[in-house]
Structure formats: structure tokens, C-alpha cells
Amino acid sequence: MVDFLVAKLHDIRFMTMLLAAIAASLTAYTLVMPLFAGENLNKRMKAVASERERLRQRERERLAKSEKVSLRQTPKQLVSKVVDDFNLTKWLAQEAARDKLVMAGYRGQAPYVTFLFARAVAPIVLFIGAILYVFVISHLEKSLPIKIGICVGAAYLGLQAPMIFLKNAISKRQLQIKRAFPDALDLLLICIESGMSVEVAFRKVATEIVKQSVALSEEFALTTAELSYLQDRKMAYENLAARTGLEGVKSVCLALMQSERYGTPLGQSLRVMAQENRDMRMNEAEKKAAALPPKLTVPMILFFLPVLFVVILGPTGIKVAEMQ
């Protein structure tokens, strides 16, 4: 049997026929497989379409349920009534607070009314809670001025709590925008260099960047609407810079305004600014990495070193105790 196989391997005619058969089989396989791949692709497309329709139907049902729930509850009407009855817009209204609400992503009159309601109600609630805790529940053995000072401090904390919440929301949103902004500039540069207008480029980038940053996608979509409807396009760029409050966005908006006014090339400016924003993001990451050793010093002293001493000196202490 072995001699027969060796003889066939040395047979030129047999090897030629075998290689030709293998080549023909591979050719037929190459020609036939795309047909089955097309069927599989159609099946996958149908499955994706059915899954998309199912998700869309589920989302519609969820929205319908949420709308029904919101119709049963009327917190917004109560909040608006309290604000109107006590005329809080006169006593607590602040244009800076309205601008900060926009920077935090809360647009419209409803968030502003809710903010005024929170600034009016939170001090009262915390003041009453502090009085109950200090004079009724805990019976603190302190002097009366100290107790009154604790209650006043709680009221002041309630007055500042909405502003603290708003500042935290602004910082989180700005961080999200700052991380995705260089990539958005790259996409904007590609769209503009491909021949798109500024409005179409902003709309395309808003669609593509939504997976990375919802906040930046919202800002670009709103800028697209303002570019389409405002008489002066400069106002749209200024509004974008004001809504974000970031220096990188302000510089890009300034470049866009200069390009709009003087006709300067926009591609090179966007390329340079995208690199600058990326460098700024990298520098911030390096600063955080450089600040880690001082921050880890106290946890190392408090938690790691005692455990390390116990692990090193523990066996020695046990042996000494056994010898005694």
C-alpha cells in the first residue's frame, strides 16, 4: 500500500489530474459561495429589520406608558403654581442661573421654574428638619446660640444645594463634550473638505457623534437649526460657545465666524484646532496621572503599611510568643 502511494505521488499524470481537480473544486467553491452568502445576507437583513421594528414598537409602548403616567401626576403644575403665587421669579430670578441651566443641558421654562422652586423650598425644608433634629429628636447638650447656628447653617446649605447640583451637572456635561470634541472636529473637517456646507456638516457630525457624546450631538443639532433659521449666522456660533462654556469650543466658533466674515479657508483651521484639543485632552490626562502619587500617599500610610507590617512581623511575633 505504501509503495502504491509512493508510486502515485511520483506519477506526473496522476499528480497533474489531482491538482487540476483541486483547482477546479476551489474555483467552483469560489463561484458558488457568494450565492449562498447573498442568501445569508438577505436573511440577516430581514432579521435586523424585524428586530429594529420590534425595538421600535417596544419604544413606542414605553413612551405611551410614560405619557400616561405623566398625565396622572401634576408636579409641574404644582411647582408652577407655587412659583407664580409667591412671585419667586422676582425674588430669586437670576440670569446667570438661566445660563447655567442651559450649560447643564436644561432648556426651556420648566427647568428654570423647577430651579426657583428648589431654591425656595430646600432652605425651608432643611431648616425645619434641623429644628426637629436639634430640639426634638437628639436633644443636643449645646447652648442655644450653637443650636440656632446649626439650624441657620442647614438653611444656608439648602439655599446653596441647587447651585451645587447645577455646577456638578455642568462639569459632567462639559467633561463629556470635551472628550468627544476633537473627534467631532475631525469629522467636521472631513465633511467640509468633501464639499459639504457648514449646515450639512454639522448635521452629519451630530448624527455620527451621538454614540460617543449625546450632549455634543444635541449642541451640534441645535447649532444646525440655528444656522438654518437665524438671520445672522454669527449668533449661532456665539450661542454654541455660550451653551458649552469651553475654551476649545469658543476658539472653533471664533474660527468659524472669521471664515464666515472674511472667507478664510476653514479646513486648515479645523485641523489645527482638532490637534490642539487633542493635545489639551492628553495634557489633562497626564496631569491626573502625575497627581496620583500624592493622592495615594495617605491611603498607603493608613491601609497598606499596617497590613504589610502585620504580614511581615506576624509570624515572628507568633514564634516569640510560643517560645515564651
Stockholm file with secondary structure:
# STOCKHOLM 1.0

chainA/1-324         MVDFLVAKLHDIRFMTMLLAAIAASLTAYTLVMPLFAGENLNKRMKAVASERERLRQRERERLAKSEKVSLRQTPKQLVSKVVDDFNLTKWLAQEAARDKLVMAGYRGQAPYVTFLFARAVAPIVLFIGAILYVFVISHLEKSLPIKIGICVGAAYLGLQAPMIFLKNAISKRQLQIKRAFPDALDLLLICIESGMSVEVAFRKVATEIVKQSVALSEEFALTTAELSYLQDRKMAYENLAARTGLEGVKSVCLALMQSERYGTPLGQSLRVMAQENRDMRMNEAEKKAAALPPKLTVPMILFFLPVLFVVILGPTGIKVAEMQ
#=GR chainA/1-324 SS CHHHHHHHHTCHHHHHHHHHHHHHHHHHHHHHHHHHHHHHHHHHHHHHHHHHHHHHHHHHHHHHHHHHHHHHCCHHHHHHHHHHHTTHHHHTCCHHHHHHHHHTTCCSHHHHHHHHHHHHHHHHHHHHHHHIIIIIISCCCSCHHHHHHHHHHHHHHHHHHHHHHHHHHHHHHHHHHHHHHHHHHHHHHHHHHTTCCHHHHHHHHHHHGGGTCHHHHHHHHHHHHHHHHCSCHHHHHHHHHHHHCCHHHHHHHHHHHHHHHHCCCHHHHHHHHHHHHHHHHHHHHHHHHHTHHHHHHHHIIIIIHHHHHHHHHHHHHHHHHHHC
#=GC SS_cons         CHHHHHHHHTCHHHHHHHHHHHHHHHHHHHHHHHHHHHHHHHHHHHHHHHHHHHHHHHHHHHHHHHHHHHHHCCHHHHHHHHHHHTTHHHHTCCHHHHHHHHHTTCCSHHHHHHHHHHHHHHHHHHHHHHHIIIIIISCCCSCHHHHHHHHHHHHHHHHHHHHHHHHHHHHHHHHHHHHHHHHHHHHHHHHHHTTCCHHHHHHHHHHHGGGTCHHHHHHHHHHHHHHHHCSCHHHHHHHHHHHHCCHHHHHHHHHHHHHHHHCCCHHHHHHHHHHHHHHHHHHHHHHHHHTHHHHHHHHIIIIIHHHHHHHHHHHHHHHHHHHC
//
